[in-house]
Amino acid sequence: MEFFVYGKLSESDLAQLQLLAQQQPQRLKFLIQLAATLPIMPHALKTSENEVHGCEAQVWLVAEWREDLLELQLDSASRVVKGLLALIYQALNGATPAQVAAFQLDALLAALGLDDMVSTSRRNGLRAVVTAIQSKRF
């Protein structure tokens, strides 16, 4: 079995993200810029049923399997959290069941040099998002 610690991100995808993160004088700015890359979630999907609890900021998640690939919709009221969600989106949207199951949020944050700037409460919220995604049955 292959090990997909970064979801569907290839080594070159990861290297490109690392370069972008390192080029920014402020990593916070990098996350805010990433937030703008997250596809817009329709307002009608921002319901209590789609809200992920345990997050510092409001987060909404819709995850569905289509033709053996995961389709994600994510959003947050916080731009920083939305930037972190964009990383999860890049890693898991279009991923296979094996890639989703093996994904490790902490490994991705560490690889991008962002682990020290994500607070414990924010990290726990992001873990709740990943757990919710990984619990969607294929």
N, CA, C and O atoms as a GROMACS GRO file, in nm:
protein
  552
    1MET      N    1   0.084  -0.119   0.000
    1MET     CA    2   0.000   0.000   0.000
    1MET      C    3   0.089   0.125   0.000
    1MET      O    4   0.187   0.134   0.074
    2GLU      N    5   0.052   0.220  -0.084
    2GLU     CA    6   0.128   0.344  -0.090
    2GLU      C    7   0.093   0.432   0.030
    2GLU      O    8  -0.016   0.420   0.087
    3PHE      N    9   0.184   0.517   0.067
    3PHE     CA   10   0.164   0.605   0.183
    3PHE      C   11   0.153   0.748   0.133
    3PHE      O   12   0.249   0.803   0.080
    4PHE      N   13   0.035   0.809   0.150
    4PHE     CA   14   0.006   0.942   0.097
    4PHE      C   15  -0.009   1.042   0.210
    4PHE      O   16  -0.117   1.096   0.232
    5VAL      N   17   0.098   1.068   0.281
    5VAL     CA   18   0.094   1.156   0.397
    5VAL      C   19   0.047   1.297   0.360
    5VAL      O   20  -0.008   1.367   0.445
    6TYR      N   21   0.068   1.338   0.236
    6TYR     CA   22   0.028   1.472   0.192
    6TYR      C   23  -0.096   1.466   0.102
    6TYR      O   24  -0.119   1.556   0.021
    7GLY      N   25  -0.176   1.362   0.117
    7GLY     CA   26  -0.295   1.346   0.034
    7GLY      C   27  -0.254   1.323  -0.110
    7GLY      O   28  -0.170   1.238  -0.138
    8LYS      N   29  -0.313   1.398  -0.202
    8LYS     CA   30  -0.281   1.381  -0.343
    8LYS      C   31  -0.167   1.471  -0.390
    8LYS      O   32  -0.130   1.468  -0.507
    9LEU      N   33  -0.111   1.551  -0.300
    9LEU     CA   34  -0.002   1.640  -0.337
    9LEU      C   35   0.122   1.560  -0.374
    9LEU      O   36   0.168   1.477  -0.296
   10SER      N   37   0.176   1.586  -0.491
   10SER     CA   38   0.300   1.520  -0.532
   10SER      C   39   0.418   1.593  -0.468
   10SER      O   40   0.401   1.698  -0.406
   11GLU      N   41   0.534   1.537  -0.482
   11GLU     CA   42   0.654   1.603  -0.430
   11GLU      C   43   0.674   1.740  -0.496
   11GLU      O   44   0.716   1.834  -0.430
   12SER      N   45   0.643   1.750  -0.625
   12SER     CA   46   0.659   1.880  -0.692
   12SER      C   47   0.553   1.979  -0.646
   12SER      O   48   0.581   2.098  -0.633
   13ASP      N   49   0.428   1.931  -0.619
   13ASP     CA   50   0.324   2.019  -0.563
   13ASP      C   51   0.370   2.072  -0.428
   13ASP      O   52   0.359   2.192  -0.399
   14LEU      N   53   0.421   1.982  -0.346
   14LEU     CA   54   0.467   2.021  -0.213
   14LEU      C   55   0.583   2.120  -0.222
   14LEU      O   56   0.587   2.218  -0.149
   15ALA      N   57   0.676   2.093  -0.312
   15ALA     CA   58   0.791   2.182  -0.330
   15ALA      C   59   0.745   2.322  -0.373
   15ALA      O   60   0.801   2.422  -0.328
   16GLN      N   61   0.644   2.329  -0.461
   16GLN     CA   62   0.593   2.458  -0.505
   16GLN      C   63   0.527   2.532  -0.389
   16GLN      O   64   0.548   2.653  -0.374
   17LEU      N   65   0.449   2.463  -0.307
   17LEU     CA   66   0.388   2.526  -0.190
   17LEU      C   67   0.494   2.573  -0.091
   17LEU      O   68   0.482   2.680  -0.033
   18GLN      N   69   0.598   2.490  -0.072
   18GLN     CA   70   0.707   2.528   0.019
   18GLN      C   71   0.774   2.656  -0.030
   18GLN      O   72   0.804   2.746   0.048
   19LEU      N   73   0.798   2.663  -0.160
   19LEU     CA   74   0.862   2.781  -0.218
   19LEU      C   75   0.776   2.906  -0.198
   19LEU      O   76   0.826   3.011  -0.160
   20LEU      N   77   0.645   2.892  -0.222
   20LEU     CA   78   0.554   3.005  -0.202
   20LEU      C   79   0.551   3.049  -0.056
   20LEU      O   80   0.551   3.169  -0.027
   21ALA      N   81   0.549   2.952   0.034
   21ALA     CA   82   0.545   2.984   0.178
   21ALA      C   83   0.674   3.054   0.221
   21ALA      O   84   0.670   3.146   0.302
   22GLN      N   85   0.788   3.010   0.166
   22GLN     CA   86   0.916   3.068   0.205
   22GLN      C   87   0.939   3.205   0.142
   22GLN      O   88   1.013   3.287   0.196
   23GLN      N   89   0.874   3.231   0.026
   23GLN     CA   90   0.894   3.358  -0.041
   23GLN      C   91   0.820   3.472   0.028
   23GLN      O   92   0.855   3.588   0.014
   24GLN      N   93   0.718   3.437   0.103
   24GLN     CA   94   0.641   3.540   0.170
   24GLN      C   95   0.715   3.590   0.293
   24GLN      O   96   0.760   3.509   0.375
   25PRO      N   97   0.729   3.720   0.308
   25PRO     CA   98   0.796   3.772   0.427
   25PRO      C   99   0.717   3.738   0.554
   25PRO      O  100   0.773   3.726   0.663
   26GLN      N  101   0.587   3.725   0.536
   26GLN     CA  102   0.503   3.688   0.650
   26GLN      C  103   0.419   3.568   0.610
   26GLN      O  104   0.346   3.573   0.511
   27ARG      N  105   0.430   3.460   0.687
   27ARG     CA  106   0.355   3.338   0.655
   27ARG      C  107   0.205   3.361   0.667
   27ARG      O  108   0.126   3.294   0.600
   28LEU      N  109   0.165   3.455   0.751
   28LEU     CA  110   0.024   3.487   0.765
   28LEU      C  111  -0.031   3.540   0.632
   28LEU      O  112  -0.143   3.507   0.592
   29LYS      N  113   0.048   3.622   0.565
   29LYS     CA  114   0.008   3.674   0.435
   29LYS      C  115  -0.007   3.560   0.333
   29LYS      O  116  -0.098   3.563   0.250
   30PHE      N  117   0.082   3.462   0.340
   30PHE     CA  118   0.074   3.345   0.253
   30PHE      C  119  -0.060   3.274   0.272
   30PHE      O  120  -0.125   3.237   0.174
   31LEU      N  121  -0.101   3.256   0.397
   31LEU     CA  122  -0.228   3.189   0.425
   31LEU      C  123  -0.346   3.270   0.375
   31LEU      O  124  -0.442   3.214   0.320
   32ILE      N  125  -0.341   3.400   0.393
   32ILE     CA  126  -0.451   3.485   0.347
   32ILE      C  127  -0.460   3.482   0.194
   32ILE      O  128  -0.569   3.484   0.138
   33GLN      N  129  -0.346   3.478   0.128
   33GLN     CA  130  -0.347   3.466  -0.018
   33GLN      C  131  -0.402   3.331  -0.062
   33GLN      O  132  -0.473   3.321  -0.162
   34LEU      N  133  -0.369   3.226   0.013
   34LEU     CA  134  -0.424   3.093  -0.018
   34LEU      C  135  -0.575   3.090  -0.002
   34LEU      O  136  -0.644   3.022  -0.077
   35ALA      N  137  -0.626   3.165   0.095
   35ALA     CA  138  -0.770   3.169   0.118
   35ALA      C  139  -0.845   3.210  -0.008
   35ALA      O  140  -0.954   3.161  -0.035
   36ALA      N  141  -0.786   3.299  -0.085
   36ALA     CA  142  -0.849   3.347  -0.208
   36ALA      C  143  -0.856   3.239  -0.315
   36ALA      O  144  -0.934   3.252  -0.410
   37THR      N  145  -0.778   3.132  -0.302
   37THR     CA  146  -0.778   3.026  -0.402
   37THR      C  147  -0.886   2.921  -0.375
   37THR      O  148  -0.915   2.838  -0.461
   38LEU      N  149  -0.945   2.924  -0.257
   38LEU     CA  150  -1.048   2.826  -0.222
   38LEU      C  151  -1.175   2.857  -0.300
   38LEU      O  152  -1.225   2.970  -0.293
   39PRO      N  153  -1.229   2.758  -0.374
   39PRO     CA  154  -1.353   2.785  -0.448
   39PRO      C  155  -1.465   2.831  -0.355
   39PRO      O  156  -1.473   2.787  -0.240
   40ILE      N  157  -1.548   2.919  -0.405
   40ILE     CA  158  -1.657   2.976  -0.325
   40ILE      C  159  -1.761   2.868  -0.296
   40ILE      O  160  -1.808   2.798  -0.386
   41MET      N  161  -1.796   2.855  -0.169
   41MET     CA  162  -1.899   2.762  -0.128
   41MET      C  163  -2.033   2.836  -0.136
   41MET      O  164  -2.047   2.945  -0.080
   42PRO      N  165  -2.132   2.776  -0.203
   42PRO     CA  166  -2.264   2.841  -0.209
   42PRO      C  167  -2.321   2.864  -0.069
   42PRO      O  168  -2.310   2.779   0.020
   43HIS      N  169  -2.381   2.980  -0.051
   43HIS     CA  170  -2.437   3.017   0.080
   43HIS      C  171  -2.537   2.913   0.130
   43HIS      O  172  -2.547   2.890   0.250
   44ALA      N  173  -2.609   2.851   0.039
   44ALA     CA  174  -2.711   2.752   0.077
   44ALA      C  175  -2.650   2.630   0.147
   44ALA      O  176  -2.721   2.559   0.219
   45LEU      N  177  -2.520   2.606   0.128
   45LEU     CA  178  -2.453   2.493   0.193
   45LEU      C  179  -2.398   2.528   0.331
   45LEU      O  180  -2.354   2.440   0.405
   46LYS      N  181  -2.400   2.654   0.366
   46LYS     CA  182  -2.347   2.698   0.496
   46LYS      C  183  -2.457   2.683   0.601
   46LYS      O  184  -2.512   2.781   0.652
   47THR      N  185  -2.487   2.557   0.632
   47THR     CA  186  -2.593   2.523   0.727
   47THR      C  187  -2.532   2.462   0.852
   47THR      O  188  -2.414   2.426   0.853
   48SER      N  189  -2.612   2.450   0.954
   48SER     CA  190  -2.563   2.388   1.079
   48SER      C  191  -2.526   2.242   1.056
   48SER      O  192  -2.437   2.190   1.123
   49GLU      N  193  -2.594   2.175   0.963
   49GLU     CA  194  -2.561   2.035   0.933
   49GLU      C  195  -2.422   2.020   0.871
   49GLU      O  196  -2.356   1.918   0.888
   50ASN      N  197  -2.378   2.123   0.801
   50ASN     CA  198  -2.246   2.118   0.736
   50ASN      C  199  -2.137   2.187   0.817
   50ASN      O  200  -2.022   2.193   0.773
   51GLU      N  201  -2.171   2.238   0.933
   51GLU     CA  202  -2.071   2.305   1.017
   51GLU      C  203  -1.989   2.201   1.093
   51GLU      O  204  -2.043   2.104   1.146
   52VAL      N  205  -1.859   2.223   1.096
   52VAL     CA  206  -1.768   2.134   1.171
   52VAL      C  207  -1.750   2.196   1.309
   52VAL      O  208  -1.703   2.309   1.322
   53HIS      N  209  -1.788   2.122   1.410
   53HIS     CA  210  -1.775   2.173   1.547
   53HIS      C  211  -1.637   2.140   1.602
   53HIS      O  212  -1.575   2.042   1.563
   54GLY      N  213  -1.591   2.224   1.692
   54GLY     CA  214  -1.459   2.207   1.749
   54GLY      C  215  -1.357   2.302   1.689
   54GLY      O  216  -1.240   2.301   1.726
   55CYS      N  217  -1.402   2.384   1.594
   55CYS     CA  218  -1.313   2.480   1.530
   55CYS      C  219  -1.323   2.614   1.601
   55CYS      O  220  -1.428   2.652   1.653
   56GLU      N  221  -1.212   2.685   1.602
   56GLU     CA  222  -1.205   2.818   1.663
   56GLU      C  223  -1.296   2.916   1.590
   56GLU      O  224  -1.363   2.999   1.653
   57ALA      N  225  -1.298   2.907   1.459
   57ALA     CA  226  -1.384   2.991   1.375
   57ALA      C  227  -1.488   2.901   1.309
   57ALA      O  228  -1.471   2.779   1.304
   58GLN      N  229  -1.595   2.960   1.260
   58GLN     CA  230  -1.695   2.881   1.190
   58GLN      C  231  -1.633   2.818   1.066
   58GLN      O  232  -1.565   2.885   0.989
   59VAL      N  233  -1.658   2.687   1.049
   59VAL     CA  234  -1.608   2.613   0.933
   59VAL      C  235  -1.723   2.527   0.881
   59VAL      O  236  -1.794   2.461   0.957
   60TRP      N  237  -1.738   2.528   0.748
   60TRP     CA  238  -1.837   2.444   0.684
   60TRP      C  239  -1.767   2.348   0.590
   60TRP      O  240  -1.668   2.383   0.525
   61LEU      N  241  -1.820   2.226   0.584
   61LEU     CA  242  -1.760   2.118   0.504
   61LEU      C  243  -1.870   2.038   0.436
   61LEU      O  244  -1.968   1.999   0.499
   62VAL      N  245  -1.852   2.015   0.306
   62VAL     CA  246  -1.933   1.919   0.232
   62VAL      C  247  -1.832   1.829   0.162
   62VAL      O  248  -1.748   1.877   0.085
   63ALA      N  249  -1.841   1.699   0.187
   63ALA     CA  250  -1.750   1.602   0.126
   63ALA      C  251  -1.832   1.488   0.067
   63ALA      O  252  -1.916   1.429   0.135
   64GLU      N  253  -1.808   1.459  -0.059
   64GLU     CA  254  -1.880   1.353  -0.128
   64GLU      C  255  -1.784   1.274  -0.215
   64GLU      O  256  -1.687   1.328  -0.268
   65TRP      N  257  -1.812   1.144  -0.228
   65TRP     CA  258  -1.734   1.059  -0.317
   65TRP      C  259  -1.803   1.053  -0.453
   65TRP      O  260  -1.922   1.023  -0.461
   66ARG      N  261  -1.729   1.080  -0.557
   66ARG     CA  262  -1.780   1.069  -0.694
   66ARG      C  263  -1.676   0.996  -0.778
   66ARG      O  264  -1.562   1.041  -0.793
   67GLU      N  265  -1.718   0.882  -0.831
   67GLU     CA  266  -1.629   0.803  -0.917
   67GLU      C  267  -1.495   0.778  -0.850
   67GLU      O  268  -1.390   0.799  -0.910
   68ASP      N  269  -1.498   0.733  -0.727
   68ASP     CA  270  -1.378   0.696  -0.650
   68ASP      C  271  -1.286   0.812  -0.614
   68ASP      O  272  -1.172   0.790  -0.574
   69LEU      N  273  -1.334   0.936  -0.629
   69LEU     CA  274  -1.254   1.054  -0.593
   69LEU      C  275  -1.336   1.144  -0.500
   69LEU      O  276  -1.458   1.155  -0.514
   70LEU      N  277  -1.267   1.207  -0.407
   70LEU     CA  278  -1.332   1.294  -0.310
   70LEU      C  279  -1.356   1.432  -0.370
   70LEU      O  280  -1.267   1.491  -0.430
   71GLU      N  281  -1.478   1.482  -0.352
   71GLU     CA  282  -1.510   1.620  -0.390
   71GLU      C  283  -1.538   1.697  -0.262
   71GLU      O  284  -1.623   1.659  -0.182
   72LEU      N  285  -1.464   1.806  -0.244
   72LEU     CA  286  -1.475   1.886  -0.123
   72LEU      C  287  -1.528   2.026  -0.152
   72LEU      O  288  -1.504   2.084  -0.258
   73GLN      N  289  -1.600   2.077  -0.055
   73GLN     CA  290  -1.634   2.218  -0.049
   73GLN      C  291  -1.607   2.259   0.095
   73GLN      O  292  -1.658   2.197   0.188
   74LEU      N  293  -1.529   2.363   0.112
   74LEU     CA  294  -1.488   2.411   0.243
   74LEU      C  295  -1.500   2.562   0.248
   74LEU      O  296  -1.482   2.631   0.148
   75ASP      N  297  -1.532   2.613   0.367
   75ASP     CA  298  -1.533   2.758   0.385
   75ASP      C  299  -1.521   2.789   0.534
   75ASP      O  300  -1.549   2.705   0.619
   76SER      N  301  -1.480   2.911   0.562
   76SER     CA  302  -1.470   2.959   0.699
   76SER      C  303  -1.495   3.108   0.702
   76SER      O  304  -1.475   3.178   0.603
   77ALA      N  305  -1.538   3.155   0.817
   77ALA     CA  306  -1.557   3.298   0.838
   77ALA      C  307  -1.423   3.369   0.858
   77ALA      O  308  -1.416   3.491   0.841
   78SER      N  309  -1.319   3.295   0.893
   78SER     CA  310  -1.186   3.351   0.918
   78SER      C  311  -1.097   3.334   0.795
   78SER      O  312  -1.089   3.224   0.738
   79ARG      N  313  -1.030   3.441   0.753
   79ARG     CA  314  -0.941   3.432   0.637
   79ARG      C  315  -0.822   3.341   0.662
   79ARG      O  316  -0.780   3.268   0.572
   80VAL      N  317  -0.767   3.344   0.782
   80VAL     CA  318  -0.652   3.258   0.812
   80VAL      C  319  -0.694   3.112   0.810
   80VAL      O  320  -0.627   3.028   0.750
   81VAL      N  321  -0.805   3.081   0.875
   81VAL     CA  322  -0.855   2.943   0.874
   81VAL      C  323  -0.890   2.902   0.731
   81VAL      O  324  -0.865   2.788   0.691
   82LYS      N  325  -0.947   2.993   0.656
   82LYS     CA  326  -0.980   2.963   0.516
   82LYS      C  327  -0.854   2.930   0.436
   82LYS      O  328  -0.856   2.843   0.350
   83GLY      N  329  -0.744   2.999   0.464
   83GLY     CA  330  -0.616   2.967   0.400
   83GLY      C  331  -0.568   2.829   0.437
   83GLY      O  332  -0.516   2.756   0.352
   84LEU      N  333  -0.583   2.792   0.563
   84LEU     CA  334  -0.544   2.657   0.607
   84LEU      C  335  -0.637   2.552   0.544
   84LEU      O  336  -0.592   2.443   0.509
   85LEU      N  337  -0.764   2.586   0.530
   85LEU     CA  338  -0.858   2.496   0.462
   85LEU      C  339  -0.820   2.480   0.315
   85LEU      O  340  -0.839   2.372   0.258
   86ALA      N  341  -0.767   2.585   0.255
   86ALA     CA  342  -0.723   2.576   0.115
   86ALA      C  343  -0.611   2.474   0.100
   86ALA      O  344  -0.603   2.405  -0.002
   87LEU      N  345  -0.524   2.464   0.200
   87LEU     CA  346  -0.419   2.361   0.197
   87LEU      C  347  -0.480   2.222   0.202
   87LEU      O  348  -0.440   2.133   0.126
   88ILE      N  349  -0.579   2.202   0.290
   88ILE     CA  350  -0.647   2.073   0.300
   88ILE      C  351  -0.718   2.044   0.168
   88ILE      O  352  -0.714   1.931   0.118
   89TYR      N  353  -0.781   2.144   0.112
   89TYR     CA  354  -0.851   2.129  -0.017
   89TYR      C  355  -0.753   2.084  -0.126
   89TYR      O  356  -0.781   1.990  -0.200
   90GLN      N  357  -0.638   2.150  -0.134
   90GLN     CA  358  -0.539   2.114  -0.236
   90GLN      C  359  -0.490   1.971  -0.218
   90GLN      O  360  -0.463   1.900  -0.316
   91ALA      N  361  -0.479   1.929  -0.092
   91ALA     CA  362  -0.429   1.795  -0.064
   91ALA      C  363  -0.534   1.686  -0.087
   91ALA      O  364  -0.499   1.574  -0.125
   92LEU      N  365  -0.661   1.718  -0.064
   92LEU     CA  366  -0.761   1.611  -0.063
   92LEU      C  367  -0.871   1.621  -0.169
   92LEU      O  368  -0.935   1.520  -0.197
   93ASN      N  369  -0.896   1.735  -0.226
   93ASN     CA  370  -0.999   1.741  -0.330
   93ASN      C  371  -0.950   1.664  -0.452
   93ASN      O  372  -0.844   1.694  -0.506
   94GLY      N  373  -1.027   1.566  -0.494
   94GLY     CA  374  -0.986   1.480  -0.605
   94GLY      C  375  -0.899   1.364  -0.564
   94GLY      O  376  -0.847   1.292  -0.649
   95ALA      N  377  -0.882   1.344  -0.434
   95ALA     CA  378  -0.796   1.236  -0.382
   95ALA      C  379  -0.871   1.103  -0.382
   95ALA      O  380  -0.994   1.098  -0.381
   96THR      N  381  -0.794   0.996  -0.382
   96THR     CA  382  -0.847   0.860  -0.374
   96THR      C  383  -0.873   0.824  -0.228
   96THR      O  384  -0.826   0.894  -0.138
   97PRO      N  385  -0.947   0.717  -0.203
   97PRO     CA  386  -0.968   0.674  -0.064
   97PRO      C  387  -0.836   0.650   0.011
   97PRO      O  388  -0.826   0.686   0.128
   98ALA      N  389  -0.737   0.591  -0.054
   98ALA     CA  390  -0.609   0.564   0.012
   98ALA      C  391  -0.538   0.695   0.048
   98ALA      O  392  -0.479   0.707   0.156
   99GLN      N  393  -0.543   0.793  -0.042
   99GLN     CA  394  -0.480   0.922  -0.016
   99GLN      C  395  -0.549   0.995   0.099
   99GLN      O  396  -0.482   1.057   0.182
  100VAL      N  397  -0.680   0.986   0.104
  100VAL     CA  398  -0.756   1.052   0.212
  100VAL      C  399  -0.725   0.984   0.344
  100VAL      O  400  -0.700   1.052   0.444
  101ALA      N  401  -0.726   0.853   0.347
  101ALA     CA  402  -0.703   0.778   0.472
  101ALA      C  403  -0.564   0.803   0.529
  101ALA      O  404  -0.548   0.807   0.651
  102ALA      N  405  -0.465   0.820   0.442
  102ALA     CA  406  -0.327   0.834   0.489
  102ALA      C  407  -0.286   0.979   0.517
  102ALA      O  408  -0.180   1.003   0.573
  103PHE      N  409  -0.370   1.074   0.478
  103PHE     CA  410  -0.334   1.216   0.493
  103PHE      C  411  -0.307   1.250   0.639
  103PHE      O  412  -0.381   1.211   0.729
  104GLN      N  413  -0.197   1.326   0.660
  104GLN     CA  414  -0.160   1.371   0.794
  104GLN      C  415  -0.142   1.523   0.793
  104GLN      O  416  -0.046   1.575   0.736
  105LEU      N  417  -0.235   1.590   0.855
  105LEU     CA  418  -0.233   1.736   0.862
  105LEU      C  419  -0.103   1.789   0.922
  105LEU      O  420  -0.042   1.880   0.867
  106ASP      N  421  -0.061   1.732   1.033
  106ASP     CA  422   0.059   1.781   1.101
  106ASP      C  423   0.183   1.769   1.012
  106ASP      O  424   0.270   1.856   1.015
  107ALA      N  425   0.191   1.662   0.934
  107ALA     CA  426   0.305   1.644   0.844
  107ALA      C  427   0.306   1.751   0.736
  107ALA      O  428   0.411   1.803   0.700
  108LEU      N  429   0.188   1.785   0.684
  108LEU     CA  430   0.179   1.890   0.581
  108LEU      C  431   0.218   2.025   0.639
  108LEU      O  432   0.295   2.099   0.577
  109LEU      N  433   0.167   2.059   0.756
  109LEU     CA  434   0.202   2.187   0.819
  109LEU      C  435   0.352   2.196   0.846
  109LEU      O  436   0.413   2.300   0.825
  110ALA      N  437   0.410   2.086   0.893
  110ALA     CA  438   0.554   2.085   0.920
  110ALA      C  439   0.634   2.100   0.791
  110ALA      O  440   0.733   2.174   0.787
  111ALA      N  441   0.592   2.030   0.685
  111ALA     CA  442   0.664   2.037   0.557
  111ALA      C  443   0.663   2.178   0.499
  111ALA      O  444   0.757   2.219   0.431
  112LEU      N  445   0.556   2.252   0.527
  112LEU     CA  446   0.544   2.389   0.475
  112LEU      C  447   0.599   2.494   0.571
  112LEU      O  448   0.597   2.613   0.541
  113GLY      N  449   0.649   2.449   0.687
  113GLY     CA  450   0.704   2.542   0.784
  113GLY      C  451   0.596   2.625   0.854
  113GLY      O  452   0.623   2.736   0.898
  114LEU      N  453   0.476   2.572   0.862
  114LEU     CA  454   0.365   2.645   0.923
  114LEU      C  455   0.324   2.591   1.059
  114LEU      O  456   0.240   2.650   1.126
  115ASP      N  457   0.383   2.480   1.100
  115ASP     CA  458   0.338   2.414   1.223
  115ASP      C  459   0.352   2.500   1.347
  115ASP      O  460   0.271   2.491   1.439
  116ASP      N  461   0.455   2.583   1.352
  116ASP     CA  462   0.477   2.664   1.471
  116ASP      C  463   0.385   2.786   1.478
  116ASP      O  464   0.376   2.850   1.583
  117MET      N  465   0.317   2.819   1.370
  117MET     CA  466   0.231   2.937   1.373
  117MET      C  467   0.082   2.901   1.386
  117MET      O  468  -0.002   2.990   1.394
  118VAL      N  469   0.051   2.773   1.389
  118VAL     CA  470  -0.088   2.730   1.405
  118VAL      C  471  -0.109   2.694   1.552
  118VAL      O  472  -0.050   2.599   1.603
  119SER      N  473  -0.195   2.772   1.618
  119SER     CA  474  -0.218   2.751   1.761
  119SER      C  475  -0.281   2.614   1.786
  119SER      O  476  -0.335   2.551   1.695
  120THR      N  477  -0.271   2.569   1.910
  120THR     CA  478  -0.327   2.439   1.948
  120THR      C  479  -0.476   2.433   1.920
  120THR      O  480  -0.525   2.334   1.867
  121SER      N  481  -0.550   2.538   1.955
  121SER     CA  482  -0.694   2.536   1.933
  121SER      C  483  -0.728   2.536   1.784
  121SER      O  484  -0.821   2.468   1.741
  122ARG      N  485  -0.653   2.612   1.705
  122ARG     CA  486  -0.677   2.613   1.559
  122ARG      C  487  -0.640   2.478   1.499
  122ARG      O  488  -0.710   2.427   1.411
  123ARG      N  489  -0.530   2.420   1.546
  123ARG     CA  490  -0.488   2.288   1.497
  123ARG      C  491  -0.593   2.182   1.530
  123ARG      O  492  -0.623   2.096   1.448
  124ASN      N  493  -0.648   2.189   1.651
  124ASN     CA  494  -0.752   2.093   1.690
  124ASN      C  495  -0.875   2.109   1.600
  124ASN      O  496  -0.938   2.009   1.564
  125GLY      N  497  -0.909   2.231   1.565
  125GLY     CA  498  -1.021   2.254   1.474
  125GLY      C  499  -0.994   2.197   1.336
  125GLY      O  500  -1.082   2.137   1.274
  126LEU      N  501  -0.872   2.216   1.287
  126LEU     CA  502  -0.835   2.162   1.156
  126LEU      C  503  -0.833   2.009   1.159
  126LEU      O  504  -0.871   1.945   1.062
  127ARG      N  505  -0.789   1.953   1.270
  127ARG     CA  506  -0.794   1.807   1.285
  127ARG      C  507  -0.938   1.757   1.282
  127ARG      O  508  -0.966   1.651   1.227
  128ALA      N  509  -1.030   1.835   1.341
  128ALA     CA  510  -1.172   1.797   1.337
  128ALA      C  511  -1.222   1.796   1.192
  128ALA      O  512  -1.302   1.710   1.155
  129VAL      N  513  -1.176   1.890   1.112
  129VAL     CA  514  -1.213   1.894   0.970
  129VAL      C  515  -1.160   1.770   0.899
  129VAL      O  516  -1.234   1.703   0.827
  130VAL      N  517  -1.032   1.739   0.920
  130VAL     CA  518  -0.971   1.623   0.854
  130VAL      C  519  -1.040   1.494   0.900
  130VAL      O  520  -1.066   1.406   0.818
  131THR      N  521  -1.069   1.483   1.029
  131THR     CA  522  -1.138   1.365   1.080
  131THR      C  523  -1.276   1.351   1.015
  131THR      O  524  -1.317   1.240   0.978
  132ALA      N  525  -1.349   1.463   1.002
  132ALA     CA  526  -1.480   1.460   0.938
  132ALA      C  527  -1.468   1.414   0.792
  132ALA      O  528  -1.552   1.338   0.743
  133ILE      N  529  -1.364   1.461   0.723
  133ILE     CA  530  -1.343   1.420   0.584
  133ILE      C  531  -1.309   1.272   0.579
  133ILE      O  532  -1.366   1.197   0.499
  134GLN      N  533  -1.217   1.229   0.664
  134GLN     CA  534  -1.175   1.089   0.663
  134GLN      C  535  -1.284   0.994   0.706
  134GLN      O  536  -1.279   0.875   0.674
  135SER      N  537  -1.384   1.043   0.777
  135SER     CA  538  -1.493   0.956   0.822
  135SER      C  539  -1.601   0.937   0.716
  135SER      O  540  -1.689   0.853   0.732
  136LYS      N  541  -1.594   1.015   0.609
  136LYS     CA  542  -1.691   0.997   0.499
  136LYS      C  543  -1.663   0.863   0.432
  136LYS      O  544  -1.552   0.838   0.385
  137ARG      N  545  -1.763   0.780   0.431
  137ARG     CA  546  -1.745   0.646   0.376
  137ARG      C  547  -1.743   0.647   0.226
  137ARG      O  548  -1.822   0.715   0.160
  138PHE      N  549  -1.650   0.569   0.172
  138PHE     CA  550  -1.634   0.555   0.028
  138PHE      C  551  -1.744   0.462  -0.023
  138PHE      O  552  -1.750   0.436  -0.143
   0.00000   0.00000   0.00000
